């Protein structure tokens, strides 16, 4: 035990452990990508929050231990801009933004970065956060969407193809809206990411197949793993290796209204 403690207190060990801060920055970038391209659905909210806090505390403890190392000092200057992206793209998912925000703030002020630089960067970060929150609320006020779909309207009852390669997802207008509309999208379910206590369902690059009146629900069902029947019409959603749709019976991408 004494030898382990002696090693951890050595300069070489601290320099090596300081690269954990780079890993944390990459971890935050990965979270930002998840909030951009995936619909995040917790399977166990309390357990997810505890697990996520534990991960952040582990990173935070190591970075606090190596706060005097150059790598940690440099990395700590980039955490907040990435967290701002997470906050902006995943506004409302506080379990994703709050723990990293607290860890990044503690490490930023605890690191041995020059006080002048801390003051300048801290002011810039504060301005960015204020602008980001105001910008998001402004977009919401004018009903400007950050994504092609409004995730708050997503119906979590999906229709999967036979091998769960694809799924049909519905976005339904709220009951308070007159002439409610329902939109049907096809998503690549095989590109989902399943984490402990969290399902990340990829909605980025989903393809809209139909827009209909809610009062007249169309008949949409799977014939096999990559073939849909939409009101009697066959639609093929197969994707070839080059990333393009199959040439036969592809979705046109056009939106049709059923009245």
N, C-alpha and C positions, 0 to 999 in steps of 0.2 A: 504493500500500500504506500509506504514512504517513497519507493522508487517511482510509483505512478504519479504521486503528488509532485515530486521533484521534476519529473518530465513535463507535467502540465504547466509548471511555473517557469519553465525554460523559455528563452526567447524563440527558439526554433518551433516549439509547440504553439506558441501564441501566433507566430507568423502563419503557420499552417492552418490553425483554427480560424484565423481572420478571413480566410477565403469562404467560410460559411456565409459571410455577409453577401458575397456575390451570389451564392446559392439562394439566399433569401430574396435578392432582387429578381432573380430568374423565377422564383416561386411566385412572386407578385405579378410578374409579366404573364405567367401562365394563368393566374386567376383573372387577370384583365381579359385575356383571350377567351376564357370560359364565359365570362359575363357578356362578351360580345357575340359569341357564336352559339351558345347553349342556353336552353331553358333549365334553370336550376330548381330541382324539386327535392326538398329534404324528405327522407324517409323516416327520420327520427330527429326532430328539431333539437331537443335538449342535448342528446348525445352528440349530435353534429357540432353544436356550439362548444361543448366541453372539449371535444377532440380538436377542434380548430384553435381554441384558446391554448390548449396544451402544446400544439405545434408552434404557435407564435411565441409562447413563453420559452420553449426550448431554443429557438433561434435567438430570441432576445437575450437569454442568459449567456449564450456563447459570445454574442456580439458585445455584450456589456463587459465580458471578461477580456475581450481583445480590442477594447475601445481606443487604445493608444496606437494600434497598428495602422499603417497607412492604408491598407486595403479596406479595413472597416471604416475609416474616416471618409474615404472617397465614396464607398458604397452608400453610406448613410445620407449622402447628399442627393441620392436618386430615388430613395424610397417614396417620398411624398408625391412627386409627379405621377408615379405609377399608381399609387393609392387613389389619387384624384381621378384617374381614368376608371378605376374600379367603382368608385363612388358615383361617377357620372353615368356609366353604362348600366350599373346594377343598383340604381337608387332605390332604397327601400330594403335591400338585402343587407341590413346592418351587421349581421353576423360575419359578413365578408369584409366589411370596411373598418369596423371599430377596433378589433384586436390588432390588425396591422398598423392602424393609425397610432394607437397608443405605443406599440413597440417602436415604430419609426420615430416618434416624437422623443421618447426617452433616449434612444440611441443617438439621435441627432444632437441633443443637448449634452449627453454624457461623453460623447467622443471628444478627442482633443483637437478638434478643428478650431481654427482661429476665431475669436469672438466676433471680429468684424465680419468675417464670412458668414458666421451663424446669423448675425443680425440681418445681413442683406438677404440671405436665402430664406430665413424665417419670414421676413416681410413679404418676399415674393410668393412663398407658399401660401401665406394667409390671404393675399390678394387673389391668388388662383382659386383657392377654396371658395371664397366669397363669390367670385365671378362664376365659378362652376355651379354653385347652388342656385344663384339667381338665374343663370342661363337655363338650368334644367327646369326650374319653376316657370320661367317664361315660356319655354317650349310646351310645357303642360297646359299653361293658361290658354295658348293659342292652338292647342290640339295638334302640335307638330310632333310627329313620332321620330324617335331615334332609329327605329328599325322599320322594316317593311310591314311588320305585323305589330299589333298591340298585344303584348304578352298578358295583360290583365284580362283580356277577353278569351284567352285560351281555355278550351274545354279539355280537361285531363282524361277524358274517356276516349281512348284512341282505338282505331281499327288497324290491327297489324296484319301484314301479309303472312302467308302460311309459315315461312321460316323467319319471320320478324326482321326481314331485310329492310322493309319500308313500313311506313304507317301513314294513315290518313288522320290529319289533325283538323279540328274545327275551331274557328274563331267566331264567337257568337255575340252580337250586339246585346247590350244590357236590356232587361225587360222594360225599362223606362223610356226607351227610344221608340219612336213611331217607325213603322215599316222596317222592322228589324231585319238585318242581313246576316247571313251565315256564310263564311268563306271556308273552303276546303283546300288544304295544302297536303302535298306528299313530301314527307321527310325521310332521310336516310337513317333508319333506326340502327343499322349496324355500325354507325359512326358515333353512337352514344358513348359516354364515359361513365362508368359506374364506380363510385368512390364509397368508402365507408359512410353510411348514413346520408348519402347524397347521390341522386341520379342527375346526370348532366345530359339533357336531351338536345341533340343538335337541331337547331331550327334555321341556322344560316344556310343559304342557297336552297331552301325549300322551294318547291314549285307549286304555284297556285293552279288548281284544276277547275274550280267552279266557284261562282258566287251566286247565291240563291236567296229568295225570300224565305224568311224563317217560317212563314205560314205555309209554305209549300216545300216540304223537305224532299230533296231528290233521293233516289235510290242509288247508293254507292256501296259496292261490296267487292271483295277480292275474289278473283277466279283462281289465281295461283300466286306464287311468291312475287311476281313482277307484273301482273296483269290485273287491271281494274275494270269493272263494269260500271259505267256511269250512265244511269237511265237507259240501259240497254246498249250503250255504245262501249266498245272495247278500247281500252287505253293501255298502252305498254309503257312501263316506267323503267325498263331495264337500262342500266348504264354500262357502256362498254369500257374496256380497259383504258382507253384514251380519255375517259371522262365525259364523252358525248353520249347523247341519248341514242338508243337503237333507232335505225332509220325507219322501221315499220311501226305505224300506228303510234307515233310519239305524241306527247302533249304539245299543243300549240303554244301554251303559255297565255292564251287569250282568256279573258274573263267573260263568262256568259251569265246573264241574269234570267232566272226562271221566274216568270210572273204568274 
